[in-house]
Amino acid sequence: YFDMLSAMIQRCLPHLIRLTAIKFKTLVDSMVWAFKHTHREIADCGLAMTLDLLGQMQQQPADLRGPFYATYFMPILQDVFFV
């Protein structure tokens, strides 16, 4: 499941960004759940997905990047610091 999410983030991010807010939040929540997981391999995969997502968001147009950061950046950052 997490390998699939990682592949989707790597290859399909421009399409994922255009999902409804609820569906995209489910994707982000799955990623956060992964890096909070007790199994090290899953947690590492979740952190790699997070890094990839944030890196790819930097390459997106400002009209897509701005709302993403306004909505998701602080909660993701707080969860990373929690872990």
KOLDO-795150 format. One record per residue (C-alpha): residue in one letter; x, y, z; residue number from 0. Coordinates in steps of 0.5 Angstrom, whole numbers, plus 500, padded with zeros to 3 digits. Layout:
REM residues N
+------+-----+-----+-----+-------+
| guse |   x |   y |   z | dolum |
+------+-----+-----+-----+-------+
|    A |   X |   Y |   Z |   NUM |
...
+------+-----+-----+-----+-------+
END
This chain:
REM residues 83
+------+-----+-----+-----+-------+
| guse |   x |   y |   z | dolum |
+------+-----+-----+-----+-------+
|    Y | 500 | 500 | 500 |     0 |
|    F | 505 | 505 | 502 |     1 |
|    D | 510 | 503 | 496 |     2 |
|    M | 504 | 505 | 492 |     3 |
|    L | 503 | 511 | 495 |     4 |
|    S | 510 | 513 | 494 |     5 |
|    A | 510 | 511 | 487 |     6 |
|    M | 503 | 516 | 486 |     7 |
|    I | 507 | 521 | 489 |     8 |
|    Q | 513 | 521 | 485 |     9 |
|    R | 509 | 520 | 478 |    10 |
|    C | 502 | 523 | 479 |    11 |
|    L | 503 | 529 | 484 |    12 |
|    P | 500 | 534 | 479 |    13 |
|    H | 494 | 530 | 478 |    14 |
|    L | 494 | 528 | 486 |    15 |
|    I | 494 | 536 | 487 |    16 |
|    R | 487 | 537 | 483 |    17 |
|    L | 483 | 531 | 487 |    18 |
|    T | 478 | 534 | 492 |    19 |
|    A | 480 | 537 | 499 |    20 |
|    I | 478 | 531 | 502 |    21 |
|    K | 481 | 526 | 498 |    22 |
|    F | 488 | 529 | 498 |    23 |
|    K | 487 | 530 | 505 |    24 |
|    T | 486 | 522 | 506 |    25 |
|    L | 493 | 522 | 502 |    26 |
|    V | 497 | 526 | 506 |    27 |
|    D | 494 | 523 | 513 |    28 |
|    S | 496 | 516 | 510 |    29 |
|    M | 503 | 519 | 509 |    30 |
|    V | 503 | 522 | 516 |    31 |
|    W | 500 | 515 | 519 |    32 |
|    A | 506 | 512 | 515 |    33 |
|    F | 512 | 516 | 518 |    34 |
|    K | 508 | 515 | 525 |    35 |
|    H | 508 | 507 | 524 |    36 |
|    T | 512 | 503 | 529 |    37 |
|    H | 515 | 499 | 524 |    38 |
|    R | 522 | 502 | 522 |    39 |
|    E | 521 | 500 | 514 |    40 |
|    I | 514 | 503 | 514 |    41 |
|    A | 516 | 509 | 518 |    42 |
|    D | 522 | 511 | 513 |    43 |
|    C | 518 | 510 | 507 |    44 |
|    G | 513 | 515 | 510 |    45 |
|    L | 518 | 520 | 511 |    46 |
|    A | 521 | 519 | 504 |    47 |
|    M | 514 | 520 | 501 |    48 |
|    T | 514 | 527 | 505 |    49 |
|    L | 520 | 529 | 503 |    50 |
|    D | 519 | 527 | 496 |    51 |
|    L | 512 | 531 | 496 |    52 |
|    L | 515 | 537 | 499 |    53 |
|    G | 520 | 537 | 494 |    54 |
|    Q | 516 | 536 | 488 |    55 |
|    M | 511 | 542 | 491 |    56 |
|    Q | 517 | 547 | 490 |    57 |
|    Q | 516 | 545 | 483 |    58 |
|    Q | 509 | 546 | 482 |    59 |
|    P | 506 | 553 | 480 |    60 |
|    A | 504 | 558 | 486 |    61 |
|    D | 497 | 557 | 485 |    62 |
|    L | 497 | 550 | 487 |    63 |
|    R | 503 | 551 | 492 |    64 |
|    G | 500 | 556 | 496 |    65 |
|    P | 494 | 553 | 498 |    66 |
|    F | 498 | 546 | 499 |    67 |
|    Y | 503 | 550 | 504 |    68 |
|    A | 497 | 554 | 507 |    69 |
|    T | 493 | 548 | 509 |    70 |
|    Y | 498 | 542 | 510 |    71 |
|    F | 505 | 545 | 511 |    72 |
|    M | 504 | 546 | 519 |    73 |
|    P | 501 | 540 | 521 |    74 |
|    I | 506 | 536 | 517 |    75 |
|    L | 511 | 539 | 520 |    76 |
|    Q | 508 | 538 | 527 |    77 |
|    D | 507 | 531 | 526 |    78 |
|    V | 515 | 530 | 524 |    79 |
|    F | 517 | 534 | 530 |    80 |
|    F | 512 | 529 | 534 |    81 |
|    V | 516 | 523 | 531 |    82 |
+------+-----+-----+-----+-------+
END
